[in-house]
Amino acid sequence: HGTSTARPQVALLENPLDRPLQAIVVTDCGTGLVAGGLDGHLHLWSRREAASGGGGLGTTLQSAKQWSRQSSQPAGGGEVNSVALLGSTLACGCEDGSVALFRLHKDAGVFLL
């Protein structure tokens, strides 16, 4: 009996930046995602909602195609070490010890800071 080193996965969102990400948070509705990493930027992803209006993260190989990176913006304090989301307030812990606060909102199906 051999042991497998493959990780089970149901969906994979490609990282077009090809740089390590250190922190990820998903919106309550499951259609938005904010990722931060070594490049010092916050990267916003949005998932197209199904025609039936169903929410949720979408964790199948097919649903991964519904996600797209919408924008990125500097966090302002070097590398992004952590992110947290409460309601529409996004907190970002930065390399320089600062905490940057942003207001996350959705406009025409796209999440923006």
Buried (B, 14 or more C-beta within 10 A) or exposed (E): EEEEEEEEEEBEBEEEBEEEBBBBBBBEEBBBBBBBBBBBBBBBBBBBBEEEEEEEBBEEEEBBEBBEBBBBEEBBBBBBBEBEBEEEEBBBBBBEEEEBEBEBEBEEEBBBB
